[in-house]
Amino acid sequence: MSSKQTSVEEGENALEAIVSGSGGRTDVPDQEPRRQPAGSPFDLNNFPFTFEAARDAAGSTRIEPDSDPSGTPSYEWDGESITSSITAYREENGRTYHAYSDGSYHYPNDSPELERLDWQFICLKRLFNGRNYFAPWSQENPPKRILDLATGTGMWAIEMAEEFESSMIVGTDLSPIQPEFVPPNAHFYIHDARLDEWWWPDPFDYIHIRMALGAWDDFEIDVARKAFNHLEPGGWFEAQELLPTLGCDDGSMPDDWAPNLLFNDLEDCAKREKRPLDVAKTYKQGLINAGFVDVTEQVYKIPINGWAKSRNWKTLGDLWNVNCLDAIQGVAMALLHRARGLKQHQIEIHLMDTRRALSDKSVHAYQSCYVVLGRKPRLDEGVVATTSG
């Protein structure tokens, strides 16, 4: 993919920001055993997709042998059946989609999409000047427990686990698409945050979502209220969310510009499916309604291609253009098929003009990324639990 190779060369700073954090550490401090959710181990909600090596038993708790192994039969975990049911992905128009809560999320989970998500992560690192979070955490004030909803490939959770080695990071998603080998303090679970009960036994200091547009029906009900009830007093919620609607400040984007028409059409389809794409605009008020305080909203512009004069913005635009071109089919395919009834070849024809136009530097279009923060009040400020979650 030559376009990616070119953009990577221009975006070396973004890549360096990604790889410079871990330093190849191998010294992992001993961890306290984490509490497991109550419930049957065969419940998919309780099936962990964390791949961990057993801790070194030297100098630790002694494991006693069973004096009568035949008298107490071992549990027979049908892990193969559980895993196969979750990975029996829906195949539709050449793409695959999650199996758990089938149909809840309209975007693919196949290899091209995973590569794009990792590329998108690089773009956001550059947009945020190498930062992963804006909540007031530091090595002197680390979060003890972090929940990353809709974690995707898990890159954010993994980097947070590497930065805060004493913290426990939980990532949840509808698909088991995270890496097999992860830091020992990172744990991934299959979970539908919108529908499933949030069964975490201990509250979190920090709950985070990023690029979860299309996952929620109503952000306040689906996420904000539940997050409020599952945070420690004084804990933080942070959302980093894309508003895909195209903006333009100088009048260079025609009303009938193909990408603009497509994104408006996709938003209409998404609303019909009760998964709106413009949820970023609702996050601030949703947090306020749920009881959060110190709620802030900051909006970052992302050029749709390299039209900007500044080299930094031009490089970001070139990086983001690759992301958009790689995303466009995955974003459009299921929505136009399920909501409009279009077939694959019709959708591909529908996307041709959009692909060409996305690289037109005479149109100074951009998308917006909202960073929204809110804090749960401390006990001395009067915490009132919300009614849901």
N, C-alpha and C positions, 0 to 999 in steps of 0.2 A: 504494500500500500504506500505508494510514493508520497501521497499527500501527507500521511502521518509522519513519514521520515523527515520531510521538509520542516513540518511544524515542530517536531521534537528538537531539531537542530536550533530553531529559533527560540525554543522554550527551554533551553538548558537549565536556566535558573529554577524553573518550576520543577524539573526532574531532580535537580540537586537538593531542593527543599524536601522532596519526598524521601530520598535515600540516605540523607545525612543524619537522621535522628537516632537510629538504633545502635550503630557502632559495633554490631556483631556481638552483643553481650551474651554471655553464657551463664553468668552467676545469677541464679534466681533465688531470692529469699524464700525460706520456708513459709508456707501459706497456712492460714487457719482453714479447716474444712468448712466448705460452704453449706448452708442449709438447703435442702432440696424441697421443692414444692410437694405438698401432700397430694395423694391421688395415685391411681393405678399406674405402674410403669408402662402399661400398654396404651395409656392415653397419649395421643399424638402431642397434646399440649406439653407433656412432660418428657418428651423424647429429645435429649440433648444432642446437638450436632457439634459437640466439642470433642476433639481428638487429643487425648491427654495420655502421656506416659505415666505409669504408676510411680509414685514418689519413692525415692530411695528409702528403704526400710531401716537402714543402718542408724542405730541410735534413736529410733522412733518407736511408736507403739508396737508391741509384739503381737503377731497374729497367731492366735491359738488354733491348733488343729481340732477338727471334729472327732471326738472319741468314737462316735458311731455314725459314720457317713451314710450308711444304708438306711438308718432310721429317719433321717430328715432329708428328703430329696431336694436337690437344688432347683431353683426356679429355672424354667425353660423359656428364656426370652426368644421370641420370634422376631429378632431384629431384622432378618431379611425381609419378612413380610411387611413390617412397619416401614422400612426404608423404601421398599419397592412401591408401596402405595403412595408415598410422598413424591417419589421420583417418576411415577407414571404420568409424565407431563402430557398435557393436551397438545396435540399437534394440529396446527391450523395454518393453511396458506404458507407453508414453508418455514414457519416459526414454531417454537415451543413455548408453553405457558405453564405457570405453577399448577400443581395438582391439589394441594391443600387449599380449602376454600375456593375450589375451582370457579373461575369466572369473576372473582372479586376484583382482580387487578388486570388491566387490559394490555399490559406491556410484557414483552418476552423475557425469558430467562436463559436463552441459549448462549453459545459461545460468543457470537458477534456482539450480543448485548452486554455480556460480562466484560469483554474488552473495552466496549464503549464506556461502561460505568467506571472502569479504572482510569480511562482517559479523562473522563469528566472530573474525576477526583483531582487529577493533575491541574486541570483548568481552574478549579475552585481554589486550590492551594495558591496558585498565582494571583487570582483575584483577591484573595485575603492576605496577600503578602506572607505566605507560608504558615498562616495560623490555621488551626483546626477548630478553634472555639473562641468565643468572646465572653463567656461567663468568667467571673473573677477567680479562676483557679491558678495555682502556681505550685512549685515544689514545696514551698513553705505552707501552702494551704491547698492540699490535694483533695479531690473528691474521693470518698471511700468506696462508694458504689455508684456505677454509671449504667444507665439503660439506654441503648441505642435502638430505637424503633425503625423498622424497615431498613435494616442494616445493609441490604444488598450484598455486595462482595465482601463486606466486612473491613474494608481498608481503613475507614475512620476508626472503628473500634480497635483494630489491631494497633494503629499508631498511638491511640490513647493508652492502650495497655502497655506499650513500650515506654511512653513518656511517664506514666504514673504506675510504676511497678508494684506499689503497695495497694493499688486500687483493684477492685473487682469490676470487670466490664462484662455486661450481658448484652448481646445483640440478638434481635429477633427479626424473622422474615418469613414470608410464605414459602420460600424455596431454600433448600440446603445447598447454596452456591458459594459458601465461604471456603477459604483454603483448608486443606487437611491439617497442616501444621501451623499452629498459632501460639502466641505467648501463653504461658500457663495461667495467667489471670484473665484471659479472654474466653468467654463461653457463648456459644451460639445455639439458639433454640428455634424450632418451628412454632410460630405463633401468629394469629391474626389479631392484631391490636384493636381492630375495629369491632370485631364480633366476639372474640374470646374473652372470658373473664381474665382479669389481670391477677394471677394467683401468686405473685411474688410475695414471699412471707415477710421480707424485710423491706423497709422503705429505702429509696435511693436519695443520694445527694444531688444527682444531676441526671436529667432525662433529656435526650437529644433526638431530633429528627432532621434529616437532610434529604432534599430532593424527593419528597414523598407525594408530590402532586399526582392526582389520580388514584390515591389510595383511600381517601376519606369521602364520606357523604357529607358530614357536618363536623368540622374540626373541633368545635367546642364540645360536642357530645361524644364524638369518637375518641378524642385524645385529651383535650385540655382538662376536662373534669377528672378523668381517670388519672392523669399525670399529677394533678394537684393532690389527690388522695394517696398517691404512692410516693410522694416526696417527703423527706424529712422537713420539719419546720426550718425555714431558712434556705432550703434547697432551691436549685435553679432548673428552669426549663429553657431550652434553646432550640429554635428552628432556623434552619438555613434553607430557604425555599425559592424555587424558580417561579417567576411569573412569565409564562411562555408568550403572552401577548406582546407583539412587536411594538416598540416605541420608536419615535423619530423626532428630533428637536428642530430640524431645519427645513421641513417640508419636502425632503427629497424622496420620501416613500409614497408612491401613488396609492390611492385607495384600492385599486384593482391589482396591486402587486401580488404575484402568485403566492409567496409565502404568507403574506398577510391574510389572503383569502383562505388558504389552507388552515392556518392556525385558528381562525374564527370558526371555520367549519368543524374542526376537531373539538373546539370548546363546546359547540352546540351538541355534538355527538356525546361528549363526556357528560354533559348535564342531563341528557336523556337517559344515560346509563347510571345516573346518580353518583358520578365520580368526577365532580368538576375539576378543571385544571387551573382555575384562577383562585385557588384557596389561599395563596400567600397573602392576599389582601385581607383575609378574614382572621389571620392568626392573632394580631394585636388585640382586637376587640374580644376574640374568643378567650384569650388568657385573662383579660380584665374581668369578663363575665364569670369565669371560673373561680375568681378570687385571688389571682396573682397581683402582686404589687411591684413597683419599680419596673413596669413594663416599658420596654423601649423597642423601637423599630428603626432599622437603618437599611437603606435601599442602595444596592450597587448595580451599576449599569455594565452590561457585557456586550461589546460590539459583536455583531453577527458575523463579521469577517474582518479583514485587515484594512478597513477604510479609514481608520483613525490616523492622525498625523504623528502623535507621540509614539515612539518605538515600543514602549511598554504596552500601551493600549493596542497598537498594531499587532504585536506578538500575541497578546491575549485573544484578539479577534481572530487571528489565524488559527490558534489552538481551538477556539470555540467553534469555528467554522467546520473543522474536522468532526467535532462532536455532533454538530447539527446534521451534517450530511450522513453520518453514521446512524443517527437517531431517527431520521425522518421516516424510514419505512417501519421500524418497530413501533413508533408512536402512532402511526396512521393505520397500520394494517388491521388490527383487531377492532378498533373503533369504527372505521369505515365499513368493515365487513359486518360487524354485529349490529351497529346502529343504522347503517344505510343499506345493508344487503349487497354491497359491492363485492365482486370476485377479485381474486388476486391480480389478474392481468389488467382489470379496470383500475385498480388502485395504483399499480405501477405506472400506467399511462397518466393517471391523475397527478402523480408526483414528479413527472419529468420537468415540467416548467418550474416547479418549486426548487428542484435541485440546481437547475441552471441559475435561477435568480438569487439563490442564497450566496453565491460568490460574486455578485454584481456590486462592485465597490462604489458605484455612483449613487447607490441607495444607502444612506447612513442610518441603518436600522440597528436596534439593540434590544436585548431582553434584560429583565431586571431580576436580581436576586435579593430577596428580603431576609435580613437577619433580625429575628425577633426574640427578645429575652424577657423572662418574667421570673420573679422570686416568690416562693411561698412564704407568707408571713411567719415570723418567729412566734414562739409561744407568748411572749410578752406583748405581741402586737394583736393577739386575738385571732387564732386560727379557727376557721369554721369549715368543716368538711363539706364538700359538694354532695349532691344527691345521687350521683351516678359514678360507677366504677369502683 
